[in-house]
């Protein structure tokens, strides 16, 4: 269900909400997904995600991208 909201300053926004169906992790299929791969939006649980601080998550299929991002993070080139 969506509704139009008036913002301070006179602008408007359309806000949609509702109950989202819970999804199981696409890696293990046992746990509930609380995260998504930042490359492909694949639902992941806490145990199956590959997390890089401050806010990057990867699935196993994108492990190479996670390693490359970790190398850039160590070199100080990521999140500038």
Long-range contacts (C-beta under 8 A, 24 or more apart in sequence): 26-59, 27-59, 27-60, 37-61, 37-62, 39-65, 54-79
